[in-house]
Amino acid sequence: MNKQLLHTYRQLNPTEQLNIRKSLNGQTLPLRLLDFLEACTNESFFNRDVVSFLYPEQTQPYSVLENRYYKIRKKLLDYLNMQSFDQASQSLFHRYEIELKTMQRRIREGQVTKTYAKLENLVNRLWNLNLFELLPEAIDSLIFANQTFNRLDKNQDLHQQYNLSLNLHTDLLQCLNRARKVYEVNFSMGMKAAIVHLNELKRFALKHPSYPRFRYCYEFASAYYKLGSREYVHAMNIVGRHMNSVWKLHNLHPEMPLFNFRVNYEYSQRYHLLEIRAFYLYNTCHFKSSYETYKQLLQEPGNSKSQLGLVNETTYINAIRGALAAEQPKDALEYGRKLSQFQAANNTHNAFNPVWMVYLQVYLDFGIQVQEKSPDDLYQQLLSDIVLLEQQGNRVFLGEALLLELKWCIIHQSWQRAEILISHTILQEALFHDTSIKQLLKESIAYFSQKSDERQTQLFERQINRQRLKELHPQKVFLLRWLKRYLAHTQKEPE
């Protein structure tokens, strides 16, 4: 064991060895043992060599001192093994995986009695967390430990648990595969076509009511994908029920993972939970609460860890949308600049850069100009982006770009182009779920294109207000809000 201790210590790099010393600060004998290992030139050193180094002036019998050394050596070796494993695998393995591997090593080394109760406790925690990825291996380790002492009567129940954990793990992998299919089918054909796979997730949740992780996965996938689907924009009550179930399950089982158990899953899981909350609040027109949640996403310390890859371009784009919805244009500009910095740092600049659309929207909606480009330059950039987005088939950004062009045409009295845009297929898809908004836009063009008296202005404003009271679609709300703001602006203009 002396040679094992020496090799384990020397496998650590200088920084790790220094950290070990810092963590043992004040523990004189373990630190002296490290000094001996540092100076040792003989891999096959004898116990007497290290005992005389540790206890140079002791008068107790050698057998007593050697026994003390055995205890210090065992303690230090366990500590070095744990530190070595942690350092090498902290970015690859979760703490439960490290805990299980450490217990398995101790059982192999013969420490069955000391380790068994701890392993039983870990298995119970894994059952409570529905961590089916680790349960079969952990239960098998208990079975092996019982076989070491021929305690076979204790294994009857464990074999049943082992088979159950295997079946649950298999079903969880099937759930993950169904979620992958939901993404692909929704992306290519829409949410209605993907419902069949969501229903399969629900089937697993009903099959395993005693294991809430299956229900958690189903409710989260339903909320996540329906939130981003145009087919559910006017059915937020359905999404809301999924959201309530997700957060209820999360609050009851805060450490239980969703589809993927991996290192740092707690950070990524909380990030995605906050993400769908912000998105839901946005879609239900609770803009201030939505924006506060987006800010929280960017401010939480865990989300800034580069190795987690949580904060990305989409995060900043959504924060920009949230700031604009909450009528915080200066914040939107700041997030736009942070997005540009993120793109530069990660070399993710593409042919289409949404930052220019942000700057144009801030100008059109709030009259704020930026130093980066003049409004005319931003408009020319928008026209180029529209062509590119049409070629790419990017319907989401294309809808936003066409709406910006429509606002520009109204402000700059390009009535013919405005009429064409109102009938554009993508704008029809994004805005005109019913005919009321389309009709109001046509009346807006008629109103702004002619000289109107005070009564006509009052009637038009009332019409906007009536439509706003019954409207629940974010993009329509933004358009109505902009119409009212622009109407007020035109009334202030000098004769």
Disulfide bonds with the S-S distance in Angstrom:
none
